[in-house]
C-alpha cells in the first residue's frame, strides 16, 4: 500500500493510490479495470506459470478462474557452504540490492536499534536512503563469490528484510545454501523457503512497527544455532 505495508491481495474496490495505475493516455486506471484487463489476457493464455506456492496463491486470489502451474526456478551457480567463522565479530549479511520494497527502511531501523552489530549489504543500496555508520555496502557481486564475501566480512547470519512477497527470491535460496542462519519475514516465496529450511527463521510481518525488534530477536536466536556441516 501507499503506507509501505503489505496486507495481502487488495480488494478490487481499493482506493489506495498504490493500487491505481496510469495508462499510456495519462488516464487513471482503477484496480477493478486493471484486473479485468489482465484477467481477460490470462484467460487466453495457453499456460500461466508461478515460481512459488505463495505466488500461485496470490494469483489465484486475484484471478480465481485462472489455472496456474507452479514451476520453481533453479540457482544458476553452486554456492558452497561458508567455512566456520573463528572471529567473535558478528556481522549480519544482507544479500542483493536494497530499496524500500526490499526492506531498506527496516534495515536502517534495525541498525539504529543495534549499534553493536555490523551489517554488510552484498549488493547496492538505493542512494536516497541514508544508512547508519554500522551498515557497509559492498556493491556488485556474482553468485559464485557469495561464500568468499561472507567469509571476508565475517558474516554469521543473513537477513532478508523484504516487505513484499517475492515470487521466488534467488537471494534467499543462495543465502540458505551457505549453511548460515537466514532470517526474514514469513511472507511470499522468501517466507516459504525459510519455513522449509532447517536454518531458516521466518518472522510474521505485522503493521505494528515492531518488525525491526522481532527480526533482531530472531537473529539472536539464529546466532546460537549450529552452522551446517561443510
NORRAKA-V287594 format. One record per backbone hydrogen bond with DSSP energy under -0.5 kcal/mol. NH is the residue of the N-H (numbers start at 1). CO is the residue of the C=O. E is the energy in kcal/mol with one decimal. If there is no record, write none. Layout:
nh: (NH:NH)
co: (CO:CO)
e: (E:E)
This chain:
nh: (4:7:7:14:19:20:21:21:23:26:29:30:32:34:35:36:37:38:39:40:41:42:43:44:44:45:50:56:57:58:59:60:61:62:63:66:69:71:71:80:82:91:91:92:93:93:94:96:98:103:104:107:108:109:110:111:112:113:114:117:118:119:120:121:122:122:123:126:129:130:131:135:136:136:138:138:139:139:145:146:149:150:151:152:153:154:155:156:157:158:159:160:161:163:164:166:173:174:175:176:177:178:178:179:180:181:182:183:184:185:186:187:189:191:192:193:194:195:196:197:200:201:203:203:206:208:209:214:215:216:217:218:219:220:221:222:223:224:224:225:228)
co: (1:5:8:11:16:17:19:29:27:23:21:28:12:30:31:32:33:34:35:36:37:38:39:40:41:42:69:52:53:54:55:56:57:58:59:63:48:50:69:78:178:89:154:118:91:157:120:122:124:100:99:103:104:105:106:107:108:109:110:114:90:134:92:136:94:120:121:98:126:128:129:132:119:134:121:136:121:123:142:143:145:146:147:148:149:150:150:91:91:181:93:183:159:101:101:164:169:170:171:172:173:174:175:176:175:156:199:158:201:160:203:185:166:187:188:189:190:191:192:194:197:182:184:201:204:206:206:210:211:212:213:214:215:216:217:218:219:220:221:222:179)
e: (-2.1:-0.5:-0.5:-1.9:-2.0:-1.4:-0.5:-2.1:-3.1:-2.3:-3.2:-0.6:-0.8:-2.2:-3.0:-2.0:-2.0:-2.4:-3.0:-1.9:-1.7:-2.8:-2.1:-0.7:-1.0:-1.1:-2.9:-2.0:-2.3:-2.2:-2.6:-2.5:-1.6:-2.0:-3.3:-1.8:-2.9:-3.1:-0.6:-0.6:-3.1:-0.7:-1.0:-3.3:-0.6:-2.9:-2.7:-2.7:-2.7:-1.5:-2.6:-2.3:-2.3:-1.9:-2.1:-2.7:-2.2:-1.7:-1.3:-2.0:-1.5:-2.8:-2.6:-3.3:-2.9:-0.7:-1.3:-2.1:-1.9:-0.6:-0.6:-1.6:-3.2:-0.5:-3.2:-0.5:-0.6:-2.0:-2.1:-1.8:-2.6:-2.6:-2.2:-2.3:-2.3:-0.6:-2.7:-2.6:-1.1:-2.8:-2.9:-3.3:-0.5:-2.1:-0.6:-0.7:-1.5:-2.7:-2.7:-2.3:-1.7:-0.7:-1.1:-1.6:-0.7:-0.6:-2.5:-2.5:-2.1:-0.8:-2.4:-2.3:-2.5:-2.0:-1.9:-2.4:-2.1:-2.6:-1.3:-1.2:-1.5:-2.6:-3.0:-0.5:-0.7:-0.5:-0.6:-2.2:-2.4:-2.3:-2.1:-2.0:-2.4:-1.9:-1.7:-2.5:-2.2:-0.7:-0.9:-1.3:-2.1)
